[in-house]
Amino acid sequence: MTTSPGNHRAEPSTTAGEREMLDGWLEYHRATLAWKCEGLSDEQLRATPLRPSALSLMGLVRHMAEVERYWFREIALGEDLPDLYSTPENRDGDFDFTARDTWAEAEKAWREEVGLARRAAAGRSLDAVSDAASHHRGEVFSLRWIYTHMIEEYARHNGHADLLREHIDGATGE
């Protein structure tokens, strides 16, 4: 693995086996989201410059903490966990925050969920079927499917993060 110039992302191997490849791409996208948030103030991380959208970098990080928790712990491991931010009354709680909610808390929760997701996946085969069914679809999923979905989820939201960062301070990047 190599690091791209100007950021701290490890480039995934171009010849790795399937598991290493999936791990590499997921880690790359996790690092991309962290990189897009680097060096900004709480105010900038809360900014929603793409009105009428409520997207913010802090909201994206909170959202990805929820997504990591849901797919790796609730679905893959079958853990019964409450949402971190959303409620039945407010399904978008990850994007709705108050002045009391800080970037430090959001980043800490996300990094904790990433660490727990890594541990949840570590001993499982890509063919392992989830211990729980999706709340929305009622289906079980292979760990391979979860990895692929998580890479897609990060890639989509990293595109949003790219646009947000450019609107906040003009920074662009690969």
C-alpha positions in Angstrom: 0.0 0.0 0.0 1.1 3.5 -0.7 0.0 6.9 0.5 -1.4 9.4 -1.9 0.4 12.8 -1.9 -1.3 15.5 0.2 -3.4 13.1 2.4 -3.1 10.2 4.7 -4.9 7.5 2.7 -3.3 4.2 1.9 -3.9 3.2 -1.7 -5.4 -0.3 -1.8 -3.3 -3.0 -3.4 -3.9 -3.6 -7.1 -3.2 -7.3 -6.8 -4.5 -8.3 -3.4 -6.9 -11.2 -2.8 -10.5 -10.5 -2.3 -10.6 -9.9 1.5 -7.5 -7.7 1.5 -8.9 -5.8 -1.5 -12.3 -5.2 0.3 -10.6 -4.2 3.5 -8.2 -1.9 1.6 -11.0 -0.1 -0.2 -13.1 0.3 2.9 -10.2 1.7 4.8 -9.4 4.0 1.9 -12.9 5.4 2.0 -12.9 5.8 5.8 -9.6 7.7 5.5 -11.1 9.9 2.7 -14.0 11.0 5.0 -11.5 11.8 7.8 -9.3 13.7 5.3 -12.3 15.8 4.0 -12.9 17.0 7.6 -9.3 17.7 8.6 -8.3 21.2 9.7 -11.8 22.6 9.9 -13.5 24.4 12.8 -16.6 23.1 14.5 -18.5 25.9 12.7 -17.2 24.8 9.3 -17.9 21.1 10.1 -21.5 22.1 10.9 -22.0 24.2 7.8 -24.7 23.3 5.4 -23.6 25.3 2.3 -25.6 23.3 -0.2 -29.1 24.5 0.7 -31.8 23.4 0.7 -29.9 20.2 1.6 -29.1 19.8 5.3 -25.9 17.9 4.5 -22.8 18.9 6.6 -19.5 17.2 7.2 -20.4 16.6 10.8 -23.7 15.1 9.7 -22.0 12.8 7.3 -19.6 11.6 10.0 -22.5 11.0 12.4 -24.4 9.2 9.6 -21.5 6.9 8.8 -21.1 6.1 12.5 -24.8 4.9 12.4 -24.2 3.0 9.2 -21.0 1.2 10.6 -23.0 0.3 13.7 -26.0 -0.9 11.8 -24.3 -3.2 9.2 -21.4 -4.6 11.2 -22.9 -4.9 14.7 -26.6 -5.0 14.4 -26.8 -7.0 11.1 -23.6 -9.0 10.9 -23.4 -9.8 14.6 -27.1 -9.6 15.5 -26.5 -7.1 18.3 -29.6 -5.3 19.6 -28.4 -1.7 19.7 -30.2 1.6 19.8 -29.4 4.2 17.1 -26.8 6.7 18.0 -28.6 9.8 16.8 -31.9 8.9 15.0 -35.2 8.3 16.8 -38.5 6.9 15.5 -39.7 10.6 15.4 -36.6 11.8 13.6 -35.0 9.3 11.2 -32.5 12.0 10.2 -31.1 12.6 13.7 -27.6 12.1 12.5 -27.9 15.3 10.4 -29.9 17.2 13.0 -27.7 18.5 15.8 -27.7 21.3 18.3 -25.0 23.6 19.5 -24.4 21.1 22.3 -23.3 18.5 19.8 -19.6 18.8 19.1 -17.3 17.6 16.4 -15.1 16.0 19.0 -18.1 13.8 20.1 -19.1 13.0 16.5 -15.6 12.0 15.5 -15.1 10.0 18.6 -18.3 8.0 18.1 -17.5 7.4 14.4 -13.9 6.2 15.2 -15.3 3.9 17.9 -17.9 2.4 15.6 -15.2 1.9 12.9 -13.0 0.1 15.4 -15.9 -2.1 16.5 -16.8 -2.8 12.9 -13.3 -3.9 12.2 -13.4 -6.3 15.2 -16.9 -7.6 14.1 -15.6 -8.5 10.6 -12.1 -9.7 11.6 -12.9 -13.3 12.4 -15.7 -13.9 9.8 -15.5 -15.3 6.4 -16.7 -13.2 3.5 -19.3 -16.0 2.9 -20.6 -15.8 6.5 -24.2 -14.9 6.6 -25.4 -12.2 9.0 -26.8 -13.2 12.4 -29.7 -10.8 11.9 -32.0 -9.8 9.0 -32.2 -6.2 7.8 -34.9 -4.2 9.6 -36.0 -2.8 6.2 -35.6 -5.7 3.8 -36.0 -8.7 6.1 -33.1 -10.4 4.5 -29.8 -11.8 5.7 -26.5 -10.7 4.1 -23.1 -12.2 3.5 -20.2 -10.3 4.9 -19.0 -9.8 1.3 -22.3 -8.0 0.5 -21.9 -5.8 3.7 -18.3 -4.8 2.7 -19.4 -4.0 -0.9 -22.3 -1.9 0.4 -20.1 -0.1 2.9 -17.6 0.8 0.1 -20.5 2.1 -2.0 -22.0 4.1 1.0 -18.7 5.7 1.8 -17.9 6.5 -1.9 -21.3 8.2 -2.3 -21.0 10.2 0.8 -17.3 11.1 0.1 -18.6 12.7 -3.1 -20.9 14.8 -0.9 -18.0 15.6 1.4 -15.9 16.7 -1.6 -18.6 19.2 -2.6 -19.2 20.4 1.0 -15.4 20.9 1.5 -15.1 22.9 -1.7 -17.9 25.2 -0.7 -16.6 25.6 2.8 -13.0 26.6 2.0 -12.3 25.9 -1.6 -10.2 22.8 -0.9 -10.5 20.1 -3.5 -8.7 16.8 -3.9 -8.7 13.4 -5.5 
